[in-house]
């Protein structure tokens, strides 16, 4: 993957992360966030395939798959961040260990 290819995948991930953040601000059940990110990523994958010069897919089906994985990476990235923050705050509370 060259830099142009990585940029297109990161762009999809950032857009899906923003969509997930918007969904978290609504009353919609959070269980739908991965589905929304994956679906939006698939749509953006198709858009990227037809509009970008450098895209990491050779056909439409691969473009959809790349988009879905990029969209789901937004959800995974948020979960990693959330787990790291919660483990740090749990360590700072200091229990009666030792």
C-alpha positions, -999 to 999 in steps of 0.1 A, spaced: 0 0 0 13 34 -9 4 66 9 -25 74 -15 -40 40 -7 -36 44 30 -51 78 29 -83 66 12 -88 39 38 -81 62 67 -106 87 52 -134 61 52 -125 52 88 -126 88 99 -159 95 82 -174 63 98 -160 73 132 -178 107 129 -210 89 120 -207 67 150 -201 97 172 -233 113 158 -253 81 165 -240 80 201 -255 115 205 -290 103 195 -315 80 213 -307 52 188 -296 20 206 -258 17 205 -259 -19 193 -265 -5 158 -232 14 156 -211 -14 141 -238 -21 115 -241 16 106 -203 19 104 -199 -12 83 -228 -2 59 -215 34 56 -180 20 50 -193 -2 22 -211 26 5 -180 49 8 -159 20 -6 -180 20 -37 -178 58 -40 -140 56 -35 -136 29 -61 -154 51 -88 -140 85 -78 -104 80 -66 -74 74 -88 -56 52 -62 -79 29 -44 -69 -5 -28 -94 -26 -48 -96 -39 -83 -133 -46 -85 -165 -34 -69 -169 -64 -45 -134 -58 -32 -141 -21 -29 -172 -29 -8 -151 -52 14 -124 -27 19 -150 -1 28 -167 -24 53 -134 -33 70 -125 4 71 -158 13 86 -156 -14 113 -121 -2 121 -137 30 134 -157 10 159 -127 -11 169 -105 20 173 -131 35 196 -132 3 217 -94 2 220 -94 38 231 -122 32 256 -105 1 271 -72 19 275 -88 48 292 -109 26 315 -78 5 325 -59 37 333 -87 51 355 -91 17 372 -54 17 381 -56 53 394 -84 45 418 -60 23 436 -77 -5 455 -65 -22 485 -40 -44 466 -8 -56 483 
